[in-house]
Structures are given as C-alpha cells and as structure tokens.
C-alpha cells in the first residue's frame, strides 16, 4: 500500500490522547538516553581521581549498552503482553536509583555493574516499550510521532551531560550523580502513571492484532534479522562521537564546558533531525529515510579528527547531529513497518538490542585505539568504515524488497488476467 493511501486509511484511527503518550514517552527517552551518556562527562574526573584509562571508562558505556541490549529483548517482548505503565514505573525507579548509586562507587567493577543495571533495568524498560506504545497509538502520522519521541532522546543526550557538567563543577562528580538521580525520580514517576493502552480502534482493529500482515509485504522473519544486522554497524559509527566527542574536544584545547557544548549542539540539531526524518518516513517509507540518515552520519563522522578549530567542530557537531538523529528514529519505524502489529514491541526490541551491541563495540574500540595511539584518528576512521558496511547492507535490503514486491505484483496481475482470458474463450 502506498504511503499516502495508508495515511488516508489510518487517519480515523488516531486518538487525541496519543499526543499525551508522545509527551510522556519523549521525556522518558530524554532522561533515559541522557543517563546512558553520563559516562562521557565523568571520564575525565575518573581519570584524574582513579587513574583509569579511557579504555576502562569506555568499557562502562559498553556494559551499559550490553545491559540495554539484554533488557531490550525482555522489556520489549513483555510490552506486547503486559501494561507499559507497569514497566515504566519499574524503569523509572531503577534508572533513578542507579544514577544515585554512582555516587558511592570507587572501583571499576562497581562502575561496570551499575552501568549494566542502568541499561538493563532502567533504560531498556523506558525505550522499546515506550516507542512501541507510541506506534500503536498512531497510523497516518506514526513517523512524526516516533520522530518526536526519539527527538527527546537526542535532547537528553545533550542536555543531561551539560547539566551534569555544571553540577560536577559546582559540587563534584559524586554529588552530581546523586542529585541527577533524585531529579530523575521526581520527574519520571508521576509521568509514567499517565501511560495507557490504546483503544482497539486505534490499533487498526482486533483482526490486525492476530495477523502476520505488515506494511512491507515480506515476512518479518526475513526483514527483522536483516535490519538487526545493519543496526550493529550503523551504531558502531554512531557511538564514537556520542561517547568520545567531549574528550576529543578537550584534547584539542576546549574547556570542559565548551566540549560539553559540542555534544549539546549535536543533540539540539538532532531534535530537528529526528522530526525531519520521522516526517520524511511518513512520505517515502522508513527504509528510504533510514538510508539517507545513515549516509549523512557516515559522510561526516571522520572529519571530527581533521580539524583543531573550535568553530569547525561546532559546525560538524550540528551537521552530524542532524543526520545521525534520523538513524534510530527511522530504524524503529522500519521495525514497526516490517513486523505485524501484534509483534511491534518484540520487533523494536530485537532491532534496538543489536543496535546497542553496536553502540558498545563502537564506544570500546574508540577508547581502545585512543589509548594505543593517543589519537582518535583510527577510532573515528573505524566508525566511518562501519557506516559504509551499514549502507551496503541497507542497499541490499532495498534491492531485495523492491524485487520481492515487483514479483508479487506480477503474480497478482497474472492471477487477475487468467479469469478474464478464460471468459473471453468461452
């Protein structure tokens, strides 16, 4: 079904309360993604206080990503069978307590354990279930709605580290972690109580809930693993600037606050990028929009290492932020389009799980090669190479889908033509 037709067909199914769900999910993802990037702010204080190498601290982000991947399968699957509100309450408490507990850690193993727990029980329970719930509330403007929600993630990735850095300078990193955790609990817990399951008519009917049909017309057993494989390389590319842009900025002479501003600039640009690519997905489909956003991040990522100009770094941050932001938005839209509605939470969980594996690999390899060379050139070069591999996988999927749909259209036309031919012979 063409996108415009699908949009027209689904307009009547949308419920005004869906926009309340969008607001709640946006804040949840902002704070969830912000918690995941807090390691980048604490990297320098950890180095100064404990003497930890950046490889060591980067591994904490990797543990967070592994936790998010493992928890994504669990909570995404559960969101198809139990209330998202219950999952959200648990996640709000878990992520808040995890942030507070960072205050008392002083060993690498405890840092790794806490980051793993924040990813598994906190972020994962606020991510796939929230995005899946948003998708179930919308039909015609599904891409825009998911774009707004994931834009919250972009804002959180820039705003939370920026606020954390302000708190760190005033009160030290330990008190900064404690106050952030308290803030999380105060904000998140009342919000998740507003979550509701959509009425049946907003989910395209009970029949759709028991069907294997999807918008791509290809079995989800083929397309979801394909998308999951692509997401690994996509997020290796994405993770390097997200985790190592602040230390890269400090390394070229920026103050800690200016370096945090680089990440904030990228995330603010990412808000507009996610809205743009989400709306674009409503017009050209999720896979085409995903390919364009992947091209943007791949083309830009290596150039961070080729300048020492603060102005140029800010320009690159803004451009990269706009392009990369559409990647996760469109990847989740692809998972929603390629899967039956009854498995939307599971599909998004699978794709986001492999994406977090890629995030963990990307972050770790960047820290590892920096410690070897005392330079980020190879780290960011590997990110660009992973982006190229992702683009090749996406191109193959586009080709496969086009050929399968063309073959199905030919079979349908032949089936329609045969009865007409038989009638003429009679």
VOPAGU-2260 file (C-alpha; in pm, 1 decimal, decimal comma):
REM VOPAGU-2260
SITE   aa  ch    i         X         Y         Z
SITE  UNK   A    0       0,0       0,0       0,0
SITE  UNK   A    1     145,3     343,5     -89,5
SITE  UNK   A    2     229,0     566,9     198,4
SITE  UNK   A    3     -32,2     827,6     111,5
SITE  UNK   A    4    -303,4     564,8      88,0
SITE  UNK   A    5    -201,4     414,7     417,9
SITE  UNK   A    6    -204,9     754,2     574,5
SITE  UNK   A    7    -550,6     832,1     447,3
SITE  UNK   A    8    -679,9     498,1     561,6
SITE  UNK   A    9    -540,4     537,7     909,5
SITE  UNK   A   10    -646,3     894,2     984,6
SITE  UNK   A   11    -971,8     799,4    1155,2
SITE  UNK   A   12    -796,9     551,5    1380,4
SITE  UNK   A   13    -589,1     809,7    1567,5
SITE  UNK   A   14    -694,6     921,0    1913,8
SITE  UNK   A   15    -610,9    1263,8    2069,1
SITE  UNK   A   16    -470,7    1100,2    2384,4
SITE  UNK   A   17    -195,4     962,7    2164,7
SITE  UNK   A   18     -24,3    1301,8    2186,4
SITE  UNK   A   19     -19,0    1272,5    2567,1
SITE  UNK   A   20     159,4     940,1    2519,0
SITE  UNK   A   21     403,0    1115,5    2285,4
SITE  UNK   A   22     478,3    1377,9    2552,7
SITE  UNK   A   23     536,6    1120,7    2826,7
SITE  UNK   A   24     749,0     896,0    2606,6
SITE  UNK   A   25     954,6    1194,5    2487,8
SITE  UNK   A   26    1055,6    1290,8    2841,9
SITE  UNK   A   27    1124,4     926,3    2934,2
SITE  UNK   A   28    1356,4     881,6    2636,9
SITE  UNK   A   29    1526,7    1216,8    2704,4
SITE  UNK   A   30    1620,6    1111,7    3056,5
SITE  UNK   A   31    1696,3     753,2    2952,4
SITE  UNK   A   32    1937,9     847,9    2676,8
SITE  UNK   A   33    2086,8    1117,7    2897,1
SITE  UNK   A   34    2170,0     861,5    3165,8
SITE  UNK   A   35    2348,5     646,9    2909,0
SITE  UNK   A   36    2586,4     927,8    2807,6
SITE  UNK   A   37    2677,4    1039,5    3160,2
SITE  UNK   A   38    2998,0     833,3    3140,8
SITE  UNK   A   39    3138,0    1077,8    2884,8
SITE  UNK   A   40    3114,4    1360,7    3141,6
SITE  UNK   A   41    3270,0    1155,2    3422,2
SITE  UNK   A   42    3551,2    1021,4    3202,1
SITE  UNK   A   43    3799,5    1299,4    3288,3
SITE  UNK   A   44    3716,5    1309,9    3663,5
SITE  UNK   A   45    3758,6     929,8    3678,8
SITE  UNK   A   46    4094,1     962,7    3505,1
SITE  UNK   A   47    4207,4    1232,5    3749,2
SITE  UNK   A   48    4082,7    1064,1    4069,2
SITE  UNK   A   49    4139,8     695,4    3998,6
SITE  UNK   A   50    4391,1     696,5    3711,4
SITE  UNK   A   51    4157,1     489,7    3493,2
SITE  UNK   A   52    4239,9     474,5    3123,4
SITE  UNK   A   53    3977,9     581,0    2872,8
SITE  UNK   A   54    3954,1     219,3    2761,7
SITE  UNK   A   55    3847,6     135,8    3118,2
SITE  UNK   A   56    3583,8     407,9    3132,4
SITE  UNK   A   57    3462,7     337,9    2778,5
SITE  UNK   A   58    3400,5     -21,6    2883,8
SITE  UNK   A   59    3149,2     113,4    3138,2
SITE  UNK   A   60    2948,0     252,9    2846,7
SITE  UNK   A   61    2985,3     -82,9    2673,7
SITE  UNK   A   62    2841,3    -253,5    2983,3
SITE  UNK   A   63    2554,0      -6,4    2974,4
SITE  UNK   A   64    2494,7     -90,5    2608,0
SITE  UNK   A   65    2507,2    -465,6    2677,4
SITE  UNK   A   66    2254,7    -413,0    2954,8
SITE  UNK   A   67    2030,7    -210,1    2725,4
SITE  UNK   A   68    2057,6    -485,8    2464,0
SITE  UNK   A   69    1976,4    -767,2    2707,9
SITE  UNK   A   70    1697,3    -572,2    2874,9
SITE  UNK   A   71    1556,2    -462,8    2539,6
SITE  UNK   A   72    1457,6    -816,9    2446,5
SITE  UNK   A   73    1298,9    -873,3    2787,6
SITE  UNK   A   74    1103,5    -549,1    2825,0
SITE  UNK   A   75    1017,4    -511,2    2455,8
SITE  UNK   A   76     866,4    -860,1    2448,0
SITE  UNK   A   77     682,0    -804,9    2775,6
SITE  UNK   A   78     532,4    -481,2    2641,8
SITE  UNK   A   79     333,8    -690,6    2390,8
SITE  UNK   A   80     158,4    -879,2    2673,1
SITE  UNK   A   81     152,8    -659,5    2987,3
SITE  UNK   A   82      85,8    -294,0    3066,8
SITE  UNK   A   83     353,7     -46,8    2956,2
SITE  UNK   A   84     264,7     160,6    3262,7
SITE  UNK   A   85     384,8    -117,1    3496,3
SITE  UNK   A   86     706,8    -149,5    3302,6
SITE  UNK   A   87     750,6     228,2    3307,9
SITE  UNK   A   88     710,2     252,8    3686,6
SITE  UNK   A   89     974,0     -14,3    3735,1
SITE  UNK   A   90    1208,2     156,0    3488,5
SITE  UNK   A   91    1167,2     499,6    3647,3
SITE  UNK   A   92    1264,8     365,5    3989,0
SITE  UNK   A   93    1550,4     151,7    3853,9
SITE  UNK   A   94    1718,2     425,6    3649,3
SITE  UNK   A   95    1685,3     680,4    3932,1
SITE  UNK   A   96    1837,6     450,3    4194,5
SITE  UNK   A   97    2112,4     351,3    3951,5
SITE  UNK   A   98    2210,3     715,3    3895,3
SITE  UNK   A   99    2210,9     787,1    4268,9
SITE  UNK   A  100    2425,5     479,3    4338,1
SITE  UNK   A  101    2703,8     606,8    4112,2
SITE  UNK   A  102    2790,6     844,5    4395,9
SITE  UNK   A  103    2931,6     563,4    4611,6
SITE  UNK   A  104    3128,1     363,6    4355,6
SITE  UNK   A  105    3507,6     376,4    4357,1
SITE  UNK   A  106    3604,7      52,3    4179,0
SITE  UNK   A  107    3584,5     -33,8    3811,3
SITE  UNK   A  108    3380,8    -348,3    3877,2
SITE  UNK   A  109    3117,5    -147,0    4067,0
SITE  UNK   A  110    3105,0     113,7    3788,5
SITE  UNK   A  111    3053,3    -162,2    3531,4
SITE  UNK   A  112    2783,7    -329,7    3741,8
SITE  UNK   A  113    2592,2      -6,5    3794,4
SITE  UNK   A  114    2611,3      90,1    3425,9
SITE  UNK   A  115    2491,4    -257,8    3329,1
SITE  UNK   A  116    2199,9    -230,1    3573,7
SITE  UNK   A  117    2104,6     117,8    3449,9
SITE  UNK   A  118    2095,8     -15,5    3092,8
SITE  UNK   A  119    1913,3    -342,0    3172,3
SITE  UNK   A  120    1651,4    -235,3    3424,7
SITE  UNK   A  121    1631,6     139,0    3368,5
SITE  UNK   A  122    1687,6     248,7    3011,7
SITE  UNK   A  123    1565,2     -70,2    2841,6
SITE  UNK   A  124    1231,0     -58,5    3021,1
SITE  UNK   A  125    1182,3     303,8    2910,8
SITE  UNK   A  126    1291,7     264,2    2549,3
SITE  UNK   A  127    1137,8     -11,4    2333,1
SITE  UNK   A  128     809,9     -31,0    2533,2
SITE  UNK   A  129     757,3     346,8    2504,4
SITE  UNK   A  130     831,3     361,3    2132,2
SITE  UNK   A  131     615,8      53,0    2065,2
SITE  UNK   A  132     326,8     203,7    2262,7
SITE  UNK   A  133     358,0     528,0    2066,1
SITE  UNK   A  134     346,7     334,4    1738,2
SITE  UNK   A  135      27,6     156,0    1845,6
SITE  UNK   A  136    -148,0     487,4    1911,4
SITE  UNK   A  137     -78,3     621,8    1558,9
SITE  UNK   A  138    -127,2     519,8    1198,9
SITE  UNK   A  139    -113,7     809,2     949,6
SITE  UNK   A  140     137,9    1014,2    1149,7
SITE  UNK   A  141     330,8     728,2    1302,7
SITE  UNK   A  142     664,7     852,4    1166,5
SITE  UNK   A  143     612,3    1203,5    1303,7
SITE  UNK   A  144     503,0    1069,3    1644,1
SITE  UNK   A  145     803,3     835,9    1676,0
SITE  UNK   A  146    1024,9    1116,7    1546,4
SITE  UNK   A  147     909,1    1345,6    1828,3
SITE  UNK   A  148     961,2    1072,7    2089,1
SITE  UNK   A  149    1310,3     987,6    1970,9
SITE  UNK   A  150    1389,1    1360,9    1944,8
SITE  UNK   A  151    1355,6    1354,9    2320,8
SITE  UNK   A  152    1644,2    1108,3    2324,1
SITE  UNK   A  153    1858,3    1349,4    2123,0
SITE  UNK   A  154    1776,7    1634,0    2360,8
SITE  UNK   A  155    1858,2    1419,9    2663,1
SITE  UNK   A  156    2192,2    1309,3    2520,1
SITE  UNK   A  157    2296,7    1672,6    2501,0
SITE  UNK   A  158    2110,9    1833,3    2791,8
SITE  UNK   A  159    2174,1    1578,8    3069,4
SITE  UNK   A  160    2555,4    1571,3    3020,6
SITE  UNK   A  161    2554,1    1952,4    3003,7
SITE  UNK   A  162    2361,5    1981,7    3331,7
SITE  UNK   A  163    2576,5    1707,3    3485,0
SITE  UNK   A  164    2889,1    1901,4    3392,1
SITE  UNK   A  165    2751,3    2215,4    3561,9
SITE  UNK   A  166    2672,2    2015,8    3875,4
SITE  UNK   A  167    3013,8    1849,2    3859,3
SITE  UNK   A  168    3195,6    2182,5    3854,8
SITE  UNK   A  169    2993,3    2312,0    4150,0
SITE  UNK   A  170    2965,8    2003,8    4371,7
SITE  UNK   A  171    3195,5    1730,5    4234,8
SITE  UNK   A  172    3102,3    1425,3    4033,7
SITE  UNK   A  173    2969,8    1224,2    4330,1
SITE  UNK   A  174    2711,6    1482,5    4434,0
SITE  UNK   A  175    2628,1    1546,1    4069,2
SITE  UNK   A  176    2530,6    1179,1    4028,4
SITE  UNK   A  177    2319,4    1186,8    4347,0
SITE  UNK   A  178    2126,1    1498,8    4253,7
SITE  UNK   A  179    2065,9    1375,1    3899,1
SITE  UNK   A  180    1915,7    1052,4    4034,8
SITE  UNK   A  181    1680,9    1244,5    4266,1
SITE  UNK   A  182    1575,9    1468,1    3978,8
SITE  UNK   A  183    1502,8    1161,3    3764,8
SITE  UNK   A  184    1274,3    1009,6    4027,9
SITE  UNK   A  185    1077,9    1331,4    4080,7
SITE  UNK   A  186    1018,3    1377,5    3707,3
SITE  UNK   A  187     967,9    1021,6    3581,4
SITE  UNK   A  188     747,0     856,5    3840,2
SITE  UNK   A  189     442,4    1086,3    3802,9
SITE  UNK   A  190     475,6    1088,8    3422,3
SITE  UNK   A  191     467,1     712,4    3367,1
SITE  UNK   A  192     136,8     696,4    3556,3
SITE  UNK   A  193     -20,7     871,0    3254,4
SITE  UNK   A  194      56,8     580,4    3019,5
SITE  UNK   A  195    -244,5     395,6    2874,4
SITE  UNK   A  196    -304,6     111,7    2631,9
SITE  UNK   A  197    -470,3     242,6    2311,4
SITE  UNK   A  198    -832,9     152,3    2238,8
SITE  UNK   A  199    -889,0    -123,6    1985,1
SITE  UNK   A  200    -988,3     114,8    1706,3
SITE  UNK   A  201    -657,8     299,4    1744,2
SITE  UNK   A  202    -474,8     -28,7    1685,8
SITE  UNK   A  203    -638,4     -95,6    1344,8
SITE  UNK   A  204    -880,8    -348,5    1486,2
SITE  UNK   A  205    -867,5    -680,4    1662,8
SITE  UNK   A  206    -806,7    -869,3    1338,4
SITE  UNK   A  207    -476,0    -687,9    1286,0
SITE  UNK   A  208    -369,0    -790,0    1634,6
SITE  UNK   A  209    -376,8   -1158,3    1533,8
SITE  UNK   A  210    -239,7   -1122,8    1181,3
SITE  UNK   A  211     111,0   -1164,3    1035,1
SITE  UNK   A  212      48,4    -885,8     784,2
SITE  UNK   A  213     287,9    -591,1     774,5
SITE  UNK   A  214     338,3    -281,0     562,9
SITE  UNK   A  215     631,2    -424,9     366,6
SITE  UNK   A  216     450,3    -736,2     243,6
SITE  UNK   A  217     755,8    -952,0     326,4
SITE  UNK   A  218     789,3   -1198,4     611,5
SITE  UNK   A  219     921,5   -1034,9     928,1
SITE  UNK   A  220    1130,7   -1349,0     982,9
SITE  UNK   A  221    1348,4   -1223,9     695,6
SITE  UNK   A  222    1340,9    -846,9     731,9
SITE  UNK   A  223    1379,7    -805,6    1110,0
SITE  UNK   A  224    1707,5   -1006,0    1125,5
SITE  UNK   A  225    1829,4    -811,0     822,9
SITE  UNK   A  226    1753,8    -479,3     993,4
SITE  UNK   A  227    1913,9    -605,5    1314,9
SITE  UNK   A  228    2236,6    -693,7    1131,7
SITE  UNK   A  229    2251,1    -348,7     970,7
SITE  UNK   A  230    2191,5    -176,2    1303,7
SITE  UNK   A  231    2511,9    -319,5    1453,5
SITE  UNK   A  232    2734,4    -140,2    1201,1
SITE  UNK   A  233    2512,9     167,7    1198,3
SITE  UNK   A  234    2558,2     213,5    1572,6
SITE  UNK   A  235    2931,5     140,3    1573,4
SITE  UNK   A  236    2951,8     450,1    1354,8
SITE  UNK   A  237    2713,0     647,5    1574,6
SITE  UNK   A  238    2862,9     563,3    1914,6
SITE  UNK   A  239    3209,1     710,3    1861,4
SITE  UNK   A  240    3112,4    1081,0    1859,9
SITE  UNK   A  241    2837,5    1031,2    2117,9
SITE  UNK   A  242    3080,3     894,3    2376,6
SITE  UNK   A  243    3411,4    1048,3    2266,8
SITE  UNK   A  244    3320,3    1392,3    2132,6
SITE  UNK   A  245    3361,6    1560,3    2472,6
SITE  UNK   A  246    3711,4    1413,3    2538,2
SITE  UNK   A  247    3806,9    1483,2    2174,7
SITE  UNK   A  248    3710,3    1848,9    2225,7
SITE  UNK   A  249    3912,0    1870,4    2547,0
SITE  UNK   A  250    4205,7    1712,3    2364,3
SITE  UNK   A  251    4214,2    1991,2    2104,6
SITE  UNK   A  252    4213,1    2261,4    2372,2
SITE  UNK   A  253    3846,0    2323,5    2451,2
SITE  UNK   A  254    3740,8    2382,9    2811,0
SITE  UNK   A  255    3527,4    2110,1    2966,7
SITE  UNK   A  256    3217,1    2328,0    2933,4
SITE  UNK   A  257    3288,3    2410,7    2567,8
SITE  UNK   A  258    3348,1    2043,2    2491,1
SITE  UNK   A  259    3015,6    1955,7    2655,4
SITE  UNK   A  260    2865,4    2227,1    2436,2
SITE  UNK   A  261    2979,1    2035,0    2126,2
SITE  UNK   A  262    2766,7    1739,3    2232,1
SITE  UNK   A  263    2477,1    1964,3    2329,2
SITE  UNK   A  264    2490,6    2131,8    1985,1
SITE  UNK   A  265    2477,1    1793,2    1814,6
SITE  UNK   A  266    2180,6    1686,8    2025,0
SITE  UNK   A  267    1986,0    2010,3    1968,6
SITE  UNK   A  268    2038,9    1968,6    1593,8
SITE  UNK   A  269    1931,3    1607,3    1644,5
SITE  UNK   A  270    1590,2    1719,1    1769,0
SITE  UNK   A  271    1520,2    1878,9    1432,9
SITE  UNK   A  272    1680,7    1584,4    1252,5
SITE  UNK   A  273    1450,0    1333,2    1417,7
SITE  UNK   A  274    1142,4    1541,0    1340,4
SITE  UNK   A  275    1256,7    1584,2     980,6
SITE  UNK   A  276    1341,3    1218,5     916,5
SITE  UNK   A  277    1030,8    1098,9    1102,6
SITE  UNK   A  278     811,4    1313,4     877,6
SITE  UNK   A  279    1013,4    1204,1     574,2
SITE  UNK   A  280     947,0     839,7     665,4
SITE  UNK   A  281     571,4     910,5     650,8
SITE  UNK   A  282     622,4    1022,5     290,0
SITE  UNK   A  283     882,4     787,2     141,2
SITE  UNK   A  284     877,4     499,4     390,2
SITE  UNK   A  285    1103,7     414,8     680,8
SITE  UNK   A  286    1373,6     230,7     485,8
SITE  UNK   A  287    1443,5     509,5     237,6
SITE  UNK   A  288    1460,8     768,4     516,4
SITE  UNK   A  289    1689,2     538,0     715,6
SITE  UNK   A  290    1927,9     505,6     421,0
SITE  UNK   A  291    1952,7     884,3     383,8
SITE  UNK   A  292    2022,1     944,4     753,8
SITE  UNK   A  293    2285,0     667,7     756,9
SITE  UNK   A  294    2458,3     830,0     460,6
SITE  UNK   A  295    2468,8    1163,0     645,6
SITE  UNK   A  296    2634,7    1028,3     960,8
SITE  UNK   A  297    2879,4     814,0     764,7
SITE  UNK   A  298    2990,4    1102,9     542,3
SITE  UNK   A  299    3061,7    1331,6     839,1
SITE  UNK   A  300    3198,9    1120,8    1124,0
SITE  UNK   A  301    3567,4    1102,3    1026,3
SITE  UNK   A  302    3604,5    1478,5     978,7
SITE  UNK   A  303    3593,5    1540,9    1354,2
SITE  UNK   A  304    3957,3    1430,1    1365,8
SITE  UNK   A  305    4070,0    1655,3    1081,5
SITE  UNK   A  306    4041,2    1995,5    1249,9
SITE  UNK   A  307    4150,7    2176,0    1564,0
SITE  UNK   A  308    3919,9    2470,2    1502,4
SITE  UNK   A  309    3651,0    2503,2    1767,9
SITE  UNK   A  310    3419,4    2674,9    1517,9
SITE  UNK   A  311    3459,6    2389,4    1270,2
SITE  UNK   A  312    3397,9    2133,6    1544,9
SITE  UNK   A  313    3071,0    2306,6    1632,1
SITE  UNK   A  314    2970,6    2311,9    1263,6
SITE  UNK   A  315    3046,6    1940,2    1230,2
SITE  UNK   A  316    2858,8    1866,9    1553,2
SITE  UNK   A  317    2546,8    2040,9    1424,7
SITE  UNK   A  318    2557,5    1868,5    1085,0
SITE  UNK   A  319    2635,9    1527,2    1233,4
SITE  UNK   A  320    2364,9    1570,1    1495,7
SITE  UNK   A  321    2101,6    1647,7    1234,0
SITE  UNK   A  322    2199,6    1348,2    1019,7
SITE  UNK   A  323    2265,2    1082,5    1283,5
SITE  UNK   A  324    1943,8    1165,2    1470,3
SITE  UNK   A  325    1727,3    1021,7    1196,7
SITE  UNK   A  326    1901,9     684,8    1215,9
SITE  UNK   A  327    1741,0     547,1    1532,2
SITE  UNK   A  328    1406,2     709,0    1453,3
SITE  UNK   A  329    1389,6     551,6    1108,1
SITE  UNK   A  330    1529,9     217,9    1225,9
SITE  UNK   A  331    1245,6     187,0    1476,2
SITE  UNK   A  332     993,9     294,4    1211,9
SITE  UNK   A  333    1135,6      23,8     982,2
SITE  UNK   A  334    1091,7    -236,3    1256,8
SITE  UNK   A  335     732,9    -120,7    1307,1
SITE  UNK   A  336     658,3    -131,0     932,7
SITE  UNK   A  337     826,1    -469,3     875,1
SITE  UNK   A  338     658,0    -651,3    1165,5
SITE  UNK   A  339     295,8    -744,6    1235,2
SITE  UNK   A  340     128,6    -510,1    1481,3
SITE  UNK   A  341      98,0    -785,2    1742,9
SITE  UNK   A  342     480,1    -815,0    1747,9
SITE  UNK   A  343     569,1    -446,1    1728,4
SITE  UNK   A  344     728,1    -436,5    2074,4
SITE  UNK   A  345     929,2    -751,9    2011,0
SITE  UNK   A  346    1048,1    -629,9    1669,5
SITE  UNK   A  347    1161,9    -294,7    1806,2
SITE  UNK   A  348    1332,2    -471,9    2095,9
SITE  UNK   A  349    1527,1    -703,0    1864,0
SITE  UNK   A  350    1646,2    -419,2    1642,3
SITE  UNK   A  351    1730,5    -189,0    1931,9
SITE  UNK   A  352    1912,4    -474,5    2108,2
SITE  UNK   A  353    2152,2    -530,6    1820,3
SITE  UNK   A  354    2185,0    -153,0    1787,1
SITE  UNK   A  355    2305,2    -134,2    2147,1
SITE  UNK   A  356    2555,8    -410,8    2077,8
SITE  UNK   A  357    2692,8    -186,5    1803,9
SITE  UNK   A  358    2697,6     111,6    2039,4
SITE  UNK   A  359    2901,2     -88,0    2290,4
SITE  UNK   A  360    3150,1    -206,2    2026,9
SITE  UNK   A  361    3187,5     143,1    1882,7
SITE  UNK   A  362    3249,8     306,4    2217,6
SITE  UNK   A  363    3500,4      44,1    2330,6
SITE  UNK   A  364    3703,7      36,0    2011,0
SITE  UNK   A  365    3729,4     415,9    2015,2
SITE  UNK   A  366    3873,5     417,8    2367,3
SITE  UNK   A  367    4099,1     119,0    2294,1
SITE  UNK   A  368    4259,9     271,1    1985,4
SITE  UNK   A  369    4290,7     611,1    2153,7
SITE  UNK   A  370    4491,3     456,1    2437,2
SITE  UNK   A  371    4714,6     280,3    2182,1
SITE  UNK   A  372    4780,7     583,8    1964,3
SITE  UNK   A  373    4690,1     881,9    2185,2
SITE  UNK   A  374    4485,0     993,3    1887,1
SITE  UNK   A  375    4125,8     948,1    1774,9
SITE  UNK   A  376    4205,5     921,9    1401,8
SITE  UNK   A  377    4182,9     541,2    1380,0
SITE  UNK   A  378    3884,0     531,5    1616,8
SITE  UNK   A  379    3679,5     768,0    1400,6
SITE  UNK   A  380    3812,3     601,7    1083,5
SITE  UNK   A  381    3672,9     268,9    1204,8
SITE  UNK   A  382    3341,6     443,5    1268,2
SITE  UNK   A  383    3329,6     562,9     906,5
SITE  UNK   A  384    3416,0     213,3     779,0
SITE  UNK   A  385    3133,5      60,4     984,6
SITE  UNK   A  386    2897,7     320,3     840,0
SITE  UNK   A  387    2991,1     215,2     486,1
SITE  UNK   A  388    2921,0    -151,5     569,5
SITE  UNK   A  389    2582,0     -49,6     706,5
SITE  UNK   A  390    2499,2     138,9     386,5
SITE  UNK   A  391    2583,6    -167,5     177,3
SITE  UNK   A  392    2351,9    -384,6     390,0
SITE  UNK   A  393    2070,6    -129,2     360,1
SITE  UNK   A  394    2118,5    -106,9     -17,6
SITE  UNK   A  395    2090,3    -486,3     -40,4
SITE  UNK   A  396    1768,8    -480,0     166,1
SITE  UNK   A  397    1619,5    -208,2     -53,6
SITE  UNK   A  398    1703,7    -412,7    -363,2
SITE  UNK   A  399    1558,8    -730,3    -212,1
SITE  UNK   A  400    1235,2    -561,2    -106,1
SITE  UNK   A  401    1193,2    -395,2    -444,2
SITE  UNK   A  402    1241,0    -727,1    -628,6
SITE  UNK   A  403    1006,2    -920,3    -396,7
SITE  UNK   A  404     731,1    -659,3    -425,7
SITE  UNK   A  405     775,0    -648,2    -803,3
SITE  UNK   A  406     746,5   -1028,4    -823,5
SITE  UNK   A  407     435,1   -1025,6    -603,5
SITE  UNK   A  408     276,7    -756,7    -821,6
SITE  UNK   A  409     344,4    -963,1   -1134,4
SITE  UNK   A  410     189,9   -1274,8    -979,1
SITE  UNK   A  411    -114,9   -1075,4    -872,3
SITE  UNK   A  412    -161,4    -930,8   -1222,5
SITE  UNK   A  413    -128,4   -1276,9   -1380,3
SITE  UNK   A  414    -385,8   -1419,9   -1139,2
SITE  UNK   A  415    -627,1   -1139,8   -1226,6
SITE  UNK   A  416    -568,1   -1180,7   -1600,4
SITE  UNK   A  417    -638,3   -1556,7   -1613,7
SITE  UNK   A  418   -1013,8   -1543,3   -1531,8
SITE  UNK   A  419   -1056,4   -1266,3   -1791,1
SITE  UNK   A  420    -881,7   -1477,2   -2056,7
SITE  UNK   A  421   -1097,4   -1778,1   -1972,9
SITE  UNK   A  422   -1413,6   -1566,7   -2002,5
SITE  UNK   A  423   -1308,5   -1446,0   -2349,4
SITE  UNK   A  424   -1251,3   -1804,3   -2468,6
SITE  UNK   A  425   -1598,3   -1908,5   -2355,7
